[in-house]
């Protein structure tokens, strides 16, 4: 991979990791489901007017939009409102890798391998450390459950992607975002109420609106678009390991920007989860070189 492409990949990982701090800033002014509604609205509009519809079935675009919008980000925003810190959320949500593997085994009849079991056990040990150190100021049982649920729905969205043929992912992200908006708006209307929705939009600060736009443009369109551009030009085994840096940037940014503490148990949990992810992602590549 050319050095310039490596820098682009690191830029995406940096955006994805620090995005958890940006989410926290947005949640300071907007209720979670309204925040998610606005995020996907601006991921679709006005780009929908300029981007051609991707060569993907409507049902798969709808499924992906709902799974990613409501399942992943709706629940993630709800958890980060008051039940889990941004740095820890950036770590726990990476369990989506293991949910993706498990669902692939169950639904696509893929075979489990020894290194995958080893990686899963390491990550489960890391989650166990987190569970033993629950603290309302950092993470609660509700927060942990919501982020794990968000990771599960992210994995479901990954299976939709795996079922697609060749498709322009930037176009797919724009068009699928449309389907996330109605259910998120309905949830905001029912659970947060029209009065809170209106007052939150009217009173939102420039930082809050910047957070919404960063979610839509930086995290979704720039991040996913550039990441898939890199995947189209380099082997997945070269690009995907860099995603292991997302929790590193997430926890680091949360510590620097929000003063989130990094006690030994949290670093130990991060080491276990990241080690498990590294085994899953890097072991096949290492074994191929050894052979």
Protein Blocks (a to p, Z undefined) as FASTA:
>chain_A
ZZklmmmmmmmmmmmmmmmmmmmmmmmmpcfklmmmmmmmmmmpcklmmmccddddfklm
mmmmmmmmmmmmmmmmmmmmmmccfklmmmmmmmmmmmmmmmmmmmnopacdfklmmmmm
mmmmmmmmmmmmgcfklocfklmmmmmmmmmmmmmmmmmmmmpccddfklmmmmmmmmmm
mmmmmmmmmmnopklmmmmmmmpcfklmmmmmmmmmmmmmmmmmmmmmmmmmpcfklmmm
mmmmmmmmmmmmmmmmnopacdfklmmmmmmmmmmmmmmmmmmmmmmmmZZ
